[in-house]
Amino acid sequence: MYNQMVKKRVPEWLNSSLWSSPPSAPPIDDDRTQRYTSKPSTATTTSSDSVVEPPLPVPPPSSVRAEPPPEPQPADSISDHEDKAAAAAAPSPEEYSRQSQLLAELSKKTINVRELRKIASQGIPDGAGMRSTVWKLLLGYLPPDRALWPSELAKKRSQYKHFKDELLMNPSEITRKLEDNGTSCDSEESKSKGLLSRSHIAHGEHPLSLGKSSIWNQFFQDTEIIEQIDRDVKRTHPDMHFFSGDSQFAKSNQDALKNILVVFAKLNPGIRYVQGMNELLAPLYYVFKNDPDEEYAAAAEADTFFCFVELLSGFRDHFCQQLDNSVVGIRSTITRLSQLLKEHDEELWRHLEITTKVNPQFYAFRWITLLLTQEFNFADSLHIWDTLLSDSEGPQETLLRVCCAMLILVRRRLLAGDFTSNLKLLQHYPPTNISHLLYVANKLRVQSSG
């Protein structure tokens, strides 16, 4: 289904050697009070005087957020947008200000999540090491009351460990565990006679059992899904050393992604695993694994699992094939995007869908189901997710506005194109200024509410 995904070139800074090994260990503060107390001075300074964070590379030019440009007209040329995207600029005063606002909000005993959403929707500065904590708050994984963080995190991480112990164990290990607990044991008489020990295997625990309750039968059914997960995980961002390569660090990250997806599949038999889920998981795990706090980075797998579940809860119907044609399925969501485009730019809508007959499903299916992770480079995807996760109503409405803005920003090329050229353009979306794209998407919200 996603075999034709085209990945954009990853910025060189993401392949820095800094990401090929775990971050250096800062002093651990359980309630993280001191981590968010200092004001930033430069783009690469640490966010707290008392916490030594690993040096962070300078963000790529495409991910730098400048002041919003004037409201664009639908006829803006694509060359203007590409020029803006290519222009290199230093971090703006606005970005510094936003970083200070986030630090101030995160330092409060009880965080105002509504205010946090408002600030984060404009983008979370790359060099401050805050994205991990902010995303966990936006997804509801961390409660607003910081005093509850240690107990809540300990409970969740313990629960995930239990899931792994129970769900990632193969039948041989389960049988051995039963034996260790005395469920299957040899008789003392056999031992006293010097006979070879032989376990008493129940029918449901026998490898040849075809019963529905047989642990071996279930194991063989799971094997196909596990093999698919393994293949997809190995294909995840092959141009990033963090996810790909022969290093032990990359392999451990692949193992973590695989564990999360297998546990999720077994806990959600109605959905199990659908190809492409690995692409949604990757940004979460990357951000959490690169948390400047070593303790939090070490628990990235558990934290990512629960945040992945929360993220998918708003999109799970898109991954259920039986619901494709329902009012909550993917086709209904794509229809809503079509209606949104018609509302804001009927000329473009008519040219695409009536004149050139470009069905939105040909390009929007991937845009929506993978939350735009395949349309932009990895750094830009993280900035888009800052905005998506900040929507109090859930990311889907914001996602549709961003998709609509993507169409409007290339309207001139689309209006001049035929079926073939337009389809190629939308399946290989050109580089663009992400700050400008999100600005246009926000203007669509204002126009709709107005």
KEBA-838100 format. One record per residue (C-alpha): x, y, z. Coordinates in steps of 0.02 Angstrom, whole numbers, plus 50000, padded with zeros to 5 digits. Example, Ala and Ser with C-alpha at 12.3 -4.5 7.8 and 13.67 -1.06 7.14 Angstrom:
2
506154977550390
506844994750357
***
This chain:
450
500005000050000
501435011750037
502735003949923
502855019649816
503195031649958
504485044449911
505565050850051
506335068250043
508185070250075
508535071150260
509515086650321
511345083050352
511225088450534
510075073750572
511475062050519
512725070050637
513745058250744
512855066050892
511345055250851
512315039050828
512555036651014
511475039951166
511525057951232
512705061851373
512005060251546
511405076351628
511055077151814
509345069151841
508025079151931
506465068751961
505235083151954
506265091951821
506005108551909
507725115551869
507675110351687
506495124251637
507115139151737
508365148451629
508125160051484
508915155451318
510375165651257
510835157251092
510095144050979
511225130651046
511365135151229
510645123951363
508915127351431
509455127451612
510985133651705
510925118551819
510705105051686
512055101051561
511205095551400
512095087751251
512535100151113
511195101050981
511565104250797
510945119950713
509225117250635
509135116550446
508585132550358
506935124550307
506435122050488
506815139850545
505245149550581
505225167650530
503885180850555
502295176150459
502275184350287
500805194650226
499225185050190
499515175850025
498385177349876
497865161249788
498855166649635
500535167149724
501845158449617
502665142549678
504375149949643
504085162849779
503725149249906
505235138949852
506355154249866
505735157250043
506045139150088
507815139750022
508295155950106
509445153150253
509125163650407
509675164350587
508425160050724
507245174650739
506845185050893
505095177550882
505845160150904
506835165651056
505285173451129
504285157551101
505645147351184
505585158651337
503695157151344
503785138251338
505115137751473
504065148951584
502515138151559
503435121751590
504195128451751
502495130751833
501895118351963
500265116251867
500435118751680
499085128051584
498875115851440
497775127951344
499145141051347
500445127851306
499445122751152
499355140751095
501245143251108
501735126251039
500585127950888
501805140950820
503225128350828
504385121850964
506185128050946
507355113950899
508815118551010
507935119651178
507655101151212
505835104251256
504885095251119
504885078551210
504045085551366
502855096751269
502245082651156
501915071451307
500855085351383
499935088851220
499525070251200
498905069051379
500255056851432
500915068751565
499635076951681
499655095951703
500125094051886
502005091351885
501985083752060
501095068651983
502385065551847
503525053451942
502115042152000
501175042451834
502725038751733
503265024751849
501545016751835
501475017951645
503245011651620
502924997051735
501334993051639
502264992951474
503574981251546
502164969551597
501454970351420
503144965551348
503404951451472
501704943951431
501534947551244
503294945851176
503594928851253
503594914051133
502624898151177
504194888751230
504554902151359
502754901851418
502824883051442
504484884551531
503744897751644
502294886351687
503534872651728
504524884251840
502934888451932
502574870151960
501154868851837
502074855751735
503304845351830
503984827851838
503414816051972
504594812952115
504444794352078
505194796551904
506614806751974
506984793852108
507104780151976
508354790151876
507204791951726
507424806451606
506274820951652
504774823951541
503584838551554
501714835451550
501144846851408
499314851251405
498414849251238
498254868251216
500114870351242
500654857551111
501454864650951
500314853850842
498714859550926
497524868550809
496324874350944
495864892850944
496474894351122
498134886051084
499594897251121
500564889250978
499164891850853
499094910250902
500974911350890
500974905150710
499594917550665
500614931750740
502204926850648
501624934050481
501234950950560
502864951150656
503834947750496
502924962150409
503314973750555
505144968550548
505244972350361
504414989350380
505464994450529
507064990750433
506435002150294
506035016550412
507045032050365
508495022550286
509425038950260
509515042650447
510865034750553
509685035350702
508535022450622
509635013550496
511355006050484
512434992950568
512775002450729
512164995050891
511235011150927
510245010150764
509844991850794
509244995350970
508095008850901
507414996750772
507094984050908
506144996951009
505035001550861
504704983150827
504264979651010
503024993951015
502144988850855
502034970450904
501334974651076
500084986550997
499544973550869
499234960451002
498284972351115
497204978550970
496614963050875
495314973150781
496674983350695
498274973750731
499644980950620
499384990750460
500824995050346
501335013050376
501105013350564
502995012950578
503065029950495
501905037350627
502895029350766
504605035650708
504415054350749
503775050550925
505185038450966
506515049750889
505965064750993
505815054951156
507455045551132
508355062151108
507665069551269
509115078651356
508645069951519
509515053151517
508185044951627
506805050251508
507815045251355
508085027851430
506195025751450
505825031751273
505105015051217
503785014351353
503335032751337
503225031351148
502045016451159
500735025751260
500895041751159
500735031450999
499135023851065
498475041151106
498965048150936
498175033550843
496555034850943
496045049550834
496495040550672
496195022250709
494685021450593
495825025850447
496755009550476
495214998550486
494814992150312
493034987550359
492685006050394
493465013050234
491775017550160
490955022950324
490715040850387
492265038850496
493345029850368
494775036450263
493715039550108
492535050650207
494015060650273
494705062850097
492975069050042
493045082050179
494705088150111
493915089749939
492485099850013
493695110950107
494635114849946
493015118749856
492515130549996
494135140449989
494645139049806
493255132549695
494215136349535
495645125149587
494455111649650
493515111649484
495115110549382
495815096249484
494285085349505
493215089349353
494355095749216
495915085049245
494995071649346
496335069949480
495475059749615
496015065949788
496295047949841
497785047049723
498785058949832
497815062849992
497725044850054
499575045150096
499535063150157
498175059450283
498555041850343
500405045650371
500145063350439
501255070850303
502805061750363
503235056550184
502965073450101
504295083650190
506015080850266
506075074150443
506465090750527
505005099450440
503855085050486
504235087950670
503725106250654
502115101350566
501755089250708
502015103250835
500505111550757
499485095650731
499685089850912
499265107250979
497475106750916
496325104251065
495025096150950
496275083250890
497495083850745
496325078750606
495505095650574
497175104550572
497885091050459
496505093850331
496835112650332
498695109750306
498315098050160
497155111150085
498505124350106
499735112950016
498585112849865
498315131749867
500185135449877
500475126549711
498865132149628
499685140549479
500625124949431
499075114449457
497965126049353
499235125249212
499435106449222
498555091249153
498145074749241
499905067649228
500885083049281
499685087149424
499715069549492
501605069249485
501715086049574
500555080849715
501365063849739
503085072349745
502665088449837
504025101649811
505035109249954
504135123650037
504285135350183
503425126050325
503135141750426
502245149450278
501245133550246
500625133050426
500215151550417
499105148650265
498285133750351
497885144650502
497125157850388
495955144450321
495375141250499
495035159650525
494085161050360
493035145650400
492585151850575
492245169250508
***
